[in-house]
Amino acid sequence: MRNITLKQLRLIDSAAKLGSFAAAAEANHVTPPAVTMQMRQLEEEIGLPLFDRDGRGLTPTAAGQELLLAARKVEAALAECREALVSLKSLDAGRVTVGVVSTAKYFAPRMLAAFARKHPKVELQLVVGNRRDIVAQFETGLFDVCVMGRPPEGLAIESDRIGAHPHVVVAPPDHPLAKKRRLAPQALAGETFLVREPGSGTRTLMESFFARAGLGPSIGMEIGSNETIKQAVMAGLGLAFISAHTIAAELADGRLTMLDVEGLPLERAWFVVRLESRRLLPAAQALRAFLAKEGGTFLPAVPKAKGR
């Protein structure tokens, strides 16, 4: 059955409907001998006759009926595929897979929800993970677009800026440094820091900030999620250098306080990123454009440190 062609399936369907090879040839714009040859090859391939011939014309055999059923299933599948491809050319349908680094999960769902309201027939798949995992999956082409704070290096990519991404140092409200103003980075030298895993964007930025101040922060604990880091800071286990977009709720209700440190907030940016080699369908192109143009409006507001 491996050598059966779509052309042969269409010819057997025409012959069965029209009652002769001559009529099938005319309907498919080929010569009658060409149809006869194709039908002979098809019978040799399956090892059974396809038609009985009588005065009324061609009648499909049991084998012919099975092949006709397969031919019509193939045509139905192709028709469904054509309809799907037509829909993919518009914004009325399609599926977009979005990778989001875990720090962005505090606002990315709101951005995607706003896009979904404008394009309700587009199916969105959201994958959240740490930077290392998201970049690895992005590199394999799993995502149409990614939202991250630092575009990966060494890859041919296109990136669009979404908005500012500030980073701050947070402490529990009763910490001795909480009420001090204009702290020099050196004032943090004796503090214990709770940090993300090596390779995370926040960890890399923290190390760079302290290196410029000539400091090596004391690492108390490596923690794999911002949520756990926040809980640990509130419990008094240490301070944290963290994305300000992850702590808006805790600052607002007083569970955390933002230290007034010179040089902070340290601002980077959020980006929507795609591989140059990945062709985006219209729905994915529209999401990318939406995030670049309107994504910044969904970023959490960051209050200033007390006393500023």
N, C-alpha and C positions, 0 to 999 in steps of 0.2 A: 504493500500500500504506500510505501515511501515515494514511489515515482509518479503517483497520481497528481495531476496538475489542476489548477483552478479552471483552466480552459477546457479540460476534458469534462469536469463536473458540469460546467455550463452547457456544454454540447449535449451531454446525456439528458439534462433537464429540458433543453429545447426540443430534442428528438422525441421525448416522452410526451411533451405538451402538444407538439405539432403533428406527430404521427409519421414522420419520415425524415431520413437523413438530408434529403434535398431541402426540405423546409427549414431544418435546423441550420443548414449551411447558409441559406439566404438570410435568416434572422441574425446570424453571427458574422456575416460578411466574409465567409470563406467558401471554398469550392466543395461540392459534394464529395469528391475523392478524398479531400482533406478530412472531412468528417468521418468517412468510412475508415480511413487509416487510424484516426484517433480512437475510434470505438474499438477497432481490432487490437490496438495496443492496450487499451483499458481492459479488454477481456483477457488478454494474455497476462496482464499484471495480476488480476484477481483469480484467474483460472476458472472462470464461470461465464456462461453466456449472459448478456445483458437484456436482449430483446428476443421475443418470438415474433415471427413475421407471418401475417395472414392477409387475406384480402382486404381487411380494414386498415392495414398498415402495421405499425410497430406496437407491440404490447410488452411492457417491462416484465422480465422474469422476476422470481423472488430475489435473486441477487441484484437485479436492476433496481428493484424497489428499495432495497437497503442502501444502495449507492445514491439513489435519488433523495432519500431521506437525509443522508449525510450532506449531499450537495445543497439542499435547501437550508439545513442548519448552518452551513458555512456562509451562505448568502445572508441569512438573518444576522449572523454574528458580524459580518462585514458591514451590513446596513447600520447596526447598532454602533459599531465603531465609527462609521462616517458621521453619525449624528453626534457622537461624543466629541469628535474632532472639531466639528462645526461649532459646538458650544464652547470649546476651549478657546476659540478665536475671539470670544467676547468675554465680557466681565460677568455674564449671567451664570457662569458655572466654572468649575475647575477646583483644583485642590492645591493649597500652598502649605508647605512644611517649613516651620519657623523654628530655628534654634535660638535659645535665649540663655545667656549665662545667669547663674543663680542670683547674682546681685540685681539683675534687671527684672526679676519676677515681681518686684513691688510695684511696677508700673506697666510692664509689657502687656498684661492681660487687659488693662483699660484701653491701650492703644488698639489692640486687636479687636476688642469689642466694638470700638467706634468704627473701625473699618468694616466689621461684619454687619453693622447696622446699615451701612451704605451699600454693601454688596451681600445681601443675605443668602444668595445661592452659592457663594464661594465657600468651600469647606476648608477650614483652617485646622492644621495640626500643630500643636505647640509642644516642643521638647525643651525641658529645663535641665541644666546640669552644671557642674563646675567647669571652669574655663578649659581645663585640659581635655575633658571628655567632649565638650562642645566643639572645640577646635579640631580634635581628631575626627569627629563625625562630619564636620563641615568640609574637611580636606577630602573625604571620600565622596563628597557630592550628595550626602544625605539630605541637606537642607537647601531650599530655594534661597532663603535669606537668613542671616543671623543678626541678632542684636547683641552687641558686646561693647566693652569700654576700650579695648585696645585691639585693632585689627591685627590678625596674625601676620608675622613676618615670613618671608620666603615663599609666599604664595602669590600667584597672579590673581589679584582681587580688584573689585571696585567697591569703594566705601562712600557713604554719604553721612554727613554729620546730622545727628538728631537734636542734640542739645548739650548743655554743660553738665558735667558730672563731678560735683564737689566731694572732697574727702576731708574728714575731720577726726579729731580724737574725742572719744566719749568716756565718761566716768559715771559712777553712781552719784546721785545728788549730794550725798554727805561726804564726798571725797575732799580732802584738805585743799586740793587745787581748784575745786569747783568755783570758789568765790574770787579767785585771783584773776587779775586782768593783765593782758599783754604779756603772757608767759613766753619767755625765750624757749626754744626747743630744748636747750640744755636743762631746763627745769624738769624735764621728763626723764632724765638720765637714770634716776633711781627707781623708776616705776616698772612694774611687770606688765607686759603686753600679751594679750590673747590674740592669736593671729590665725589667718587662713593657711591652707596647705601651700607648700612651695609651688611656684608657678602661677598662682592665682594673680589676677591683675591688681587686686588690693594689696596683697603681700608685696608684690614687686614695687608698687608705688610707695608703700611705707618704707621699705628698705632704702629706696632712693632718697626719700625725704630725710631720713635720719643720717644717711651717709653724707649728704650735703652739709648737715650740721655737725659732722664729725663725731657722730654717736653710733653706738651699736646697741639697739634696744634689747632689754632683757626679755627673752621669750619665756613666758610662763607655761603656755599650753598651745598646741596646734589644734584647731577646731575646724571641722569641715563644712560648717554652715553659718551664715550670718545670724540666723535665729538663735542658735545655741551660743554664739559669741555674745549676743545682746543679753541673754539670760545670765551668762557667766559674769558679765560686767555688772549687772544689777545685783548679783549675789556677792559682789565685792572681791572677785577673784583676780581682778586686774583692770587695766584700761584697754581700749581698742582703737586702732586706726581703722576707720570704716567708711564706706560710702554713705554720704549724708542722705541719699535716697532710700536707705534701708531703715532709717531710724526716725522718720518724721512722726510716727504715732507715739513712740516712746518719749520723744522730746516734748511733744504737745501735752502729754498727760503727766510729765514730770518723773517718769521712771528712769530716765537718763538725762544727763546734762552734757552739753558740748563745751569743752574747754577752750578758753580764749588764748590760742597759741599763735605766736607770730608766724606768718607764712601760711596759715591755714584760714579758710578752707583752701586746699590744694585742688585746683580745677583741672580736670581732664575733660573728655567728651564721650558721649555715647554715639555709636555708629550703627548704621544698618549696612551689612556687608554681604557681598555675593562673590562667588567664583567667576572669573572672566570666562572660563570655559563652559559654564552652565548657561544654556539658553533659557531665559525666563519666558513662560507663557504669559498671556495678557493679565491673568489674575495676579500672578506673582509680580509682574512689572508694576501693576497698580498698587499693590501693597508696599513695594519698595518706595515708590513715589510718595505715597501717603505718609509713611514713616519719616521720610526725609523732610517733607513739607510741614506736617502737622504733629509729628511725634513729640516734639519739644513741649507742646502744650499739656501733655499728660505727665510730665515729670513732676515729682512731689516738690512743693515749696519748702525751702530750707530756711529756718529762722536763724538770725545772727546769734552769736554767743552773747550771753548776758553781759551788759555793761558796754557793749560796743555802740 
